Amino acid sequence: MGGLSTGIGGSRPRSPLAPPHFPLTGALWSPARRFKLGSVTAATGGKGSRRSSFGAELREVLAERDFRKLFASRLVSQTGDGVFNAGFAAYAFFSAQSFPNPVAAVDAFAVLYLPYSLIGPFAGVFIDRWSRRQIIVYGALIRAAMVAVVGFVVLSGQTGIPLYISALAVLAVNRFFLSAVSAGTPHVVSPDKLVMANAVVPTLGTILGFVGGVAGLGVHFISGGGLAGSAAVLWFGGACYLAAGLLGTRMDRNLLGPLESEKARAKSTGLAADLGGVVQGLVAGLRHLNQRRKAAYALGAVGVHRALYGTLLVEALLLYRNYFYHGGNGNKALGHVTLLVVASAVGFGLAAVVTPDGVKRVSKDRWITIWLLIGGVVTLAIGPTFNQYAYLLLGFALGLSAQCVKICVDTTVQQTVDDQYMGRVFSLYDMLFNAAYVLGPAIAVPFLPVTGKSLAVVLVVGVLYLAAAAVYPALTRSADLPAQSPPARPTQAVPR
C-alpha cells in the first residue's frame, strides 16, 4: 500500500512510503508537459509511438552537456526528497516517543501532500518572472537550511505545530525547485530530444527518490532510531539539498530562462492579474471537463481510488505502529512497514508491464473497472485478517490496482481533452490526486481507533471499491453519447 509523500513520470518527491505520481510542472501548461504527454501516450500504445530502449534514450539526452548539469542537480535533490520524507515519516509514526493517533496521521498526510495541491498551479506565475537557475540554487540552499532547523525540532522532541510548520516550509520551497527544473528543461535539450528527456528523467527521479528513502531508513536504523536517529536522517537529506544547490551553480545564471522578452511580457500583465488568470484557467478547465465527460469520470475514478487507498494506508500505518507492535520498539515496526512499501512498489512496477497488453485485450474503461473490482475483492478478502504478513499481499495487490487505474486515466485524459485545455486539466488532476489522498483518511478519522483495527472501515472501503467498479462503466457508457461528450479534438503537440 505504499506511501507517505509520488503515474507516469513524477517530478514530485518520492518517499519509501509513497505511490508513484505524475509530474506537476510549474506553469499550467509548459513545453515540457506537452512533450511528456506525448511520451506517455507512446508508452501506452498511442498513435505515433516509437519504441526505443530506456538506456539508448538516456544516453542520447545525456549527450547534451547543459542537460547533464540540470539533471545532476535534480537527481541529487530528489534523493534528498526521499531521505527527508523517510525521516519525517520515521519520526511522525515510528519514534519511540510517538504513538500516533488517526488525527495525527491525517495531519502528517496534509503536510506532505497539500502544498502540492495548493501551491503547484500558482508556481508558474513566479517561475516566469525569476531566474530559474537562481530558483534551483537558492531553493536547494534554503531547503538545506530549513531541514537543519527541522532536525533540531525533532531532536528536541517537538511534535504538532512546530514540526508541521517546519516541514511545510521545506515542501513549499521544493515546489518552486521542481517547477523551475521542469520549465528550464526545454532550454538545455534540443527539441528533437525533449520527448526522451521527459520520458527518462522522471523515471530516474522516481528511482532515486525511492533509493533516497531506503537510504534514509538505513541511516535511521544504523543510528539506533529514536530522536537522534530521526534527526540524523533529516540532516542527511539536508546535505543532499546542499549538494544539489552547489551542483546548480555550474549552470550559467540565464541558462534556463526566462528570456528577457518572456519576463517583460509576464510582468506587463501584473502579478495579481496573472494569479487571477490561474484561477480563471482552472475554472475553464472544469468547464471543459463538463463537456468531456469521459475524462471527468476517469478523474473521478482515480480520485476515489486514491481516497480509498489513502484510508487503507493510514489504517495500515496505525496497525503496524500501535497494534502489531504496540508498546514495542518503533524501529521494529518501521522495518516491517518497509517490507509493505517494497511489496507495494513491486505492484506499481508490475502495472507498467501488464497494462499495455491489458488494454490491447480490453478497453481502457474496462481495464479501470477490472482493477477497481480487484481492489474491492482483495480488500474484503485480506483486510479483515489484520495480519501483518497477509497485508504484504494486500499492499502488492492495491499498488498494482492503483497504478493500472492511473495509467489508463492518464491516457484517457490525453485522448479526450482538447490540447489547448490539457495543461489546465492536468493541473486540476494534480490537485485532485493529492487532495483525495488526504480527504479519504480525514473522512475515516472518526471511525478509526488508535490501533487502526477497524473492521467497519475495511468493509466500507472494500464495498466502495466495488461500488466504484459498478458505477464507472455505467457512467462511461452514457458519456459516449454525442450529446453528453463532444468528440475530442486533440491537436499535435509541437515545440513553440
Buried (B, 14 or more C-beta within 10 A) or exposed (E): BBBBBBBBBBBBBBBBBBBBBBBBBBBBBBBBBBBBBBBBBBBBEBEEBEEEEEEEBBEBBBEBEBBBBBBBBBBBBBBBBBBBBBBBBBBBBBBEEBBBBBBBBBBBBBBBBBBBBBBBBBBBBBBBBBBBBBBBBBBBBBBBEBBBBBBEBBBEEBBEEBBBEBBBBBBBBBBBBBBBBBBBBBBBBEEEBBBBBBBBBBBBBBBBBBBBBBBBBBBBBEBEBBBBBBBBBBBBBBBBBBBBBBBBBBBEEBBBBBEEEEBEEBEEEEEEEBBEBBEEBBEBBEEBBEBBBBBBBBBBBBBBBBBBBBBBBBBBBBBBBBBBBEEEEBBBBBBBBBBBBBBBBBBBEBBBEBBEEBBEEEEBBBBBBBBBBBBBBBBBBBBBEBBBEBBBBBBBBBBBBBBBBBBBBBBBBBBBBBBEBBBBBBBBBBBBBBBBBBBBBBEBBEEBBBBBBBEEBBBBBBEBBBEBBEBBBEBBEBBEEEEBBEEBEBEEBEEE
